[in-house]
Amino acid sequence: MRTKLAKVMAFMITAVVALGTAAAHATEAPHEIIVKYRDGSMRTRPAMNSLYQNAGVRKVRRMRGLNTGVEQLYLSDAISMDEALDALRKDPNVEYAQPNYMLYALPIQKTSVDVGAKAGGIPCIPGFDIPGCDPDATLPCLIPGIPFPPGCEDSGNPGNPGEPGEPGQPAPGRPELQDPPAEVNPPVADPQLAKAYGISKVGSPQVWETHKGNKNFVVAVIDTGIDYNHEDLSFNVWRNPNPGPKNDVAGYDFVHDDGLPFDDNQHGSHCAGTIGAVGGNGIGVSGVAQRVSIMGLKFLSGEGSGTTADAIRAIDYAVEKGAKVLSNSWGGKGDDGNQALKESIDRAKAKDVLFIAAAGNDGTNNDGNNPSYPAGFNNDNLIAVAATDKDDKLAYFSNYGKKSTHLAAPGVNVYSTTPGNKYAQLSGTSMACPHVAGAAALIWSKNPSMTYKQVKAALLNSVDKLPALSEKTVTGGRLNVFQALRSME
């Protein structure tokens, strides 16, 4: 029986490895293309109609605002993606054409226990001899609904995906935005702050003695949305001074095309809490920045997937509405490096905006041939973040890269806000990224005349150097916001 079980387990491991290998390649939104036209190109109606016909285009959606000259094309079933791309790339008006690559909320590990000193280690699997494995680590089930490996924790999809509505229609169960609460003054201690070990690990409480942040400073959480009514977030949720016809007061939902970016997952709300859960309100925890304005931008569905086109729309929206820091705990592969996404980050750079990205949870080197994007890009205004545990060890799942991954931050057993006035411990580079976004907000709001280059340099030049990060990141260190602030004095 034991031999038979071992064979079954070995087969399943092989299958899972095969699935993981397949997932390492780019996936595309079916029959969708992003095309950019050359500056000054003569796009007359006859010329465009001819181009659309040759490429099998059945519907066109034009980008607006900062992203003029770019279109999202929907193809008919009668033409293949390769045929359409070939037709578009031959046209002299076209600068480039690419698939509308899929992007995903980086996988998270829901943990129910404190895994202690070996949190960054590899979990043990019954029946397998894994040298140096950690018997106390909580192991997630590799395939939701299937209890493998034995003893794994199956939380299925994070949060409650719900049932998405049609674009432009309200999605079921999304609450209306409530008015924010009054500020608690004098401040009252946050009772669960000690559970959020990463906040103190990066030196935030030392900064709070002189600076708690600023509600005028805007950070965009580009993700699955946020619980804008969460009692520990609401006071710090951005309020749009000039909402449009879709009533985009707290941000925007690019999945449903309206102004209610509610989090029907839990990923985005968890990230938002690490950035800016309200400090000193006597509730829950505090983010790295106790005072900040969090703009909720939902381009990922409840299942955690979205398209490059919608990610670009979210990035452009954030920049146009005044966000200075963009927190991005998502990614995907791209056969050509996803040029459209890279250019959107450059547009943010032109507006002096920092783009913080999670390195990815493949446990691989982003310096290699198949990095996770956007973390693998070389944009000057991008900071890629790896994950460490409470003992400053590199998490076993974390991507890294001596050339491409700038620094690390706490990303194992991170305690933060989730929808419905709840909290959870989650692990992933998704949880590390918002520590850096919050730190950028904290120091930039105290020094508003600084440029993105100066803020980035302050963050990278002030890390705590760690042996576990030597040769694994550009800086070889973990975030220290207190030292970053001191370096600017």
N, C-alpha and C positions, 0 to 999 in steps of 0.2 A: 504494500500500500504506500509506504514511504517513498519507494522508488518511483511508483506511478505518479505520486503527487509531485515529486521533484521534476519529472519529465513534463508534467502539465505546466508547472511554474516556469520551467526553462522555455517552453514554447511561448508562454504568455510574455515573458521578458523579451524574447526575440520579436514578438509581434509589436510590443510597445516600442522597442528600439526602432523597428521599421517605421512605425507611425511617427516617431520623433524625427527620423531622418526625412520623411516626406514633408513634415511640417517645417523643415528648415528651408524649403524652397518657397519662392514667392507664390502667393495666391492672388487671384484677380476677381474683381466683381464681374460676373458674366456679361459679355457683350457691352462693356463700357470702356471708353477710351478718354484720356485727357490729352488735349491738343493745344499747343501754344503757337500762335502765328508770329511771324517776324514783324519787328517794328517797321512801320511805314509800308507794309504790304498792301497791295491793291485788292481788297476783298469786295469786289463788286457782287451784286446779287447773282448775276449769271454764273460768275466764277465759283461762288460758294455753292450754288445749287448743283453745279457740275461735280464739285469736289464731294459733296454729301452723297450724291448718287453713286459715284465711283467707289466710295468707301462704305456704302450700304447703311448710311445713317438714317434712322427713322425719327430721332428726336434730338434736339439740341438744347442744352442748358448753359447759358453764358455766365461766367464769373463776373462779379461786380466789384466796385470799390477799388482797392489796391491792385486787384488781380485782373485788370482788363487785358484783353487779347488772349484769354484762355477760355476754352470751352470743354464741357463734359458732354461727350457724344454717346448716344445709345444706339446700338447697332441692331439691324434686323437679323432674324435667325438664318437668313439665306446666305450670310457671309461669315467667314471665319475671322477670328481676331487677327491672325497673321495677314490675311488678305487685306483687311481694312487698314492695319498699320502700314503695310507696304504701299497702299494707294495714297495714304496721307503723307508719308515720308517722301514720296516722289514729287509732291506738289511744292513749287518754289515759294509759296506763301507760308509754308509750315516750318517753324523752327525745330520743333520736336513733337512726337506723338508717342504716348506710352499707355500701357494698361492702367486702369484705375485700380491700383493695388489695394488689397484688403489690409487693414491694420487692426490690432487687437490689444485690449487691456492685458498687460503682462500678467501671466498666471500668478495667483497668490496662494499661499498655504495657510489655511485657517488652523490656528493652534489653540488647544484648550488647556494646555499645561505649560508651565514655565520649564523650558528644557535646559535651563541652567548653563553650566560652564561649557557644555559641548554643543550649544545651539547651532553653531555653524558647521557641525560635523555631518557625516553621511549617516542616515538612519540605518539601523540593522534590519535585515529581512530574514524572518525565520527560515531555517533550512539552507541558508547561504553563508559562506564564510567570507565576510567582508572585513579585511584588516582595518583596525582603527575606527570601526563604525560606532555610533552612539546609541546604546540601547534605550536611552530616555527620550530620544527625539521623536516627535509626532510625525508619522509618515502619511502623506496624503494618498488616497487611492488614485492610481494613474489613469483609470478610466471611470468617470462618474457612473455609479450604479453597479459597478463590479468590484467586489471586495478583494482587490489584489493590489499590492502584496497582502498576505494575511496580517490582520491586525491594523490595517490602514484605517484612516479616518475619512469617511466619504461624506463631504458636505455638498456634493453636487456642484452646480453652478453657484458662484458666490451671490448671496442675496436672493431676491425674488425677481426673476426676469420679467414677470408679468406678460402681457400680450400687447405688443406695440400696435399703435393705431396707424392709420394711413397717413402719409405725409400731409401736413396741414390740418389734421384732425386731432382732437384731444385724445391722448392715450388713457386707457382705463386706470383709475386710481391715482391720478396725479393731483395733489392738493393745490389749491390756490395759494399764492404767496401771502403770508401774514405780515402784519406790521412788526418791525423789530422791537424787542423789549428795551426798556430804559437801561442805561448804564448803571452798573452796581458801583456806588461810590459812598463811603470808602470801600476799597476792594475787600473781597472775602476769599480766603484760600480755596483753591480748587481741590476737592477731597480725594480725587483719584490721580492726581498729578504724578505721584511716585510710580504708578504703573507704567507711565509713558517714559521709560528710562532714557530714551534717545534724546528727549528734550534737555535733560541735564547733561547727558554725555557730550553734547556739542556745545555746552557752555551758555545756553540761553538764560538761565536764572541770573548769571553774573551780569549779563547785558541789561536785564530788566531793572536792575538797581538804578540805572540812569536813563534807560530808554525802552519803552514797551512796544514801540512801533507807531504807526500813524494810520488813521482811518482813511486818509486821502491817498494812500498808496495802494494801487490796484494790482493784485495777482490773479491771473486767469488760471483756473483748473480746467484743463482741456481733457475730458474724460467721459465717464458714464453719467455725468451730471452731479449735482449735490443735493442733499436734503436742506433746502434753503430755509426750512422752518425748524430745524434741529435747535433745541434749546441752548446748545453749546456752540452753535455756529451763527444763528440768526443775526445777532448784533453786529457781527463782522461780515455779513453778506453784502456785496456791492449793490447799490441802488443807482440805476441808470438815471442821470439827470434829464435825459432827453429820450425817453422810450419811443419806439416806433409803432406802426400800426399793429404789430404782433404783440405789443405790450411786453417788450423785453426789459423788464425792470431788474431782475436778478441775473440776467444773462440770456442765453439762447439755446434752444434745442434744435440741432440740425438734423436729428433723426425724424422728428415730427414737424419740423418747420414752424415753430412757434416760440413764445417767450416763457415757457415753463420747463426749464432744464432740470426736472426732478430726477433723482438718482434711483432707478429701478433695479440696480445691482447692489453694490455697496462700496465698490472700488473708489469712485470719485469722492464720496463723502469721507472715506477714511483718509484719503490724501489731503482733503481740505482741512480736516481736523489737525493734522500734523503741521500744516502751514499756519493755520490761524484759528484754532478753537479759542473761544473767548477766555482770556486770562483774568483771574480775580473776580469772577462772577459767582463763586461758591458752588459751581456745577462742574462735575466731570473733570476734564483735563484742561490744559492750555496748549496752544500751538507754539511753534518757535517764535512767531510774532504774535504777541497778545492783542495787538490792535493792527488791523489791516482790513482792506476791502477785498473779499473773495468773489470773483466773477465766475459764475458757473456756466461752462460751455459744454454741452452734451453732443458729441458726435459718435459715441459708441452706444450701441443698443444695450438692452438689459442683459443680453447674452455676452456682451463685451466685445462686439465686433463693429467695425465701421470702415468707411472707404477713405482713400487718399483725398478725393474731392471734398468730402465733408470736413476732413482734418484741415485742409487748406482754408476752407471757409471759416472755420473756427479760429484759426491763427490770425487771419486777416481781420476778422471781427474784433478780436482782442486788441490788436494793434490800433485799429481805427478808434476804438472806444477808450484808449488811454492806459491799458495794462502795460506795466513795465517789466513784469516777470511772468513767464509762461511755464506752468508745471505740466510735464508730459510723461505720464507713467504708462506708456503704451509703445507699441512698435510692430515691426514686421520685416519681412525680407523683400528685396526688390532686385530683380535681375540686372537692372541698369542703375541701381542706386536711387531710384525713385526721384528723378530730376525735378518734377513738379513740387514735391514736398520740400526738397532742398532749397528751391528758389523761394518758397514761402518763408523759410527761416531767414533767408537773406533779406527779404522785404522787412521782416521784423528788425533785423540789424540796422537797416537804413533809418528806422525810427528809434534807435537806441534802446532796443528791447533785448533782454536776456531770455534764452530758451534753455530750460533745464530738462534733461531727458534721463529716464531710467535706462541703465546699461543693458538690461535683458536678463532673463532667468534660464538661459541654456547651459550655464556653466562653461562657456566657451570664450575664446579670445576674439574680441571685436576688431583686433588688428588683422585678422585673417581674411580669407576670400569671401566669407559669407556672414558679414556682421548683421546685427540687428539695427534697423533704422527706425527712428532718426538718430539714435545714439551714435551710430557709426559714421555719421557725417563729420566733415571737418570745418563746418561753419565757425567763423571766429566768435560768434555770439552764443555758441552752444557749450553747455557744461554737461558731460555725461557722468552718471553717478552709479557706482557699484554699491553693494550691500555688505555690511559687517554686523556681527552679533554684539552682545553686551560685553564680551571679552575682547573686542576689537580684532576678531578673526574674520577673514573673508568668508562670507556665507558660501556653502558648497554649491548653491544654485546660481550664484552671481556671475554674470559675464564680467570680463575685465579687459585690460588692454593698456600696455605701457605707452602707446602712442595715442589711443583713442578715448580712453576712459580716464577722466581727470582726477577724480577723488572718490572717496567712499563716505557713506553715512549709515547710521543705524537702519537695518532693514530686516531684522529677525525678531519675531515676537513684539512687533510694534503695536502699542495700544492707542486706539484713536476712535473717532466718531463714526457711527454707521446710521443708516436711516431709521427713523422712528424713535429718536432720542435714545439710541442704544450705542454700545461701544463693543469693540472686538480687538483681539490680538491677531494680526496678520503678518505674513512674511513675504518678502520679495523686494527686488530693486524698485518696484512701484512704491514701496514704503520708504525707501531711502531717498528717492528723488525729492519728495516734498520737504524733507528736512533742509535740503539745500535751497529750495525755492523760498521757504520761510526765512532762512538765514539771509538770503539776498534782499528780501523785503525789509528785514529788520535793520540791516546796515545802510541800505540805500535810502530808506525813509528818514534816517538821521542825517544823511549827507546827500540831499536831493540834487545838488549840483554836479554830482559824479556822473561819469559816463559808464556804459555797460562794460567797457574795457577795464575801467578802474575797479568796478565792483567785482568782476570776474577775477582780476589779479589779486584783490584783497582776499577773496575766498580761497584761491589756490595757493597763495604764498603763506597762508597762516595755518595750514593743516597740522594735526598731530601726526608726526611720522610714525609709522608702524611697521614692524618686521613683516607682518602678514601681507602688507600691501606693496612691499618693495618689488619692483619689476612688474607689478600688476596694474598700477595706475601711473598717470603722468607725474603726479606729485608724490606718490608713495605714502599718502596719508589720508586721515579721516577728518571730516569737517570740524572746525572749531570756530564758531561765530564770535565768541568773545575775543579770541586772538585776532580775528579779522577786523573787528571794530577797533581794537587797540592799535593795530598797524596803521590805521588812518588818522590817528591823533597826532 
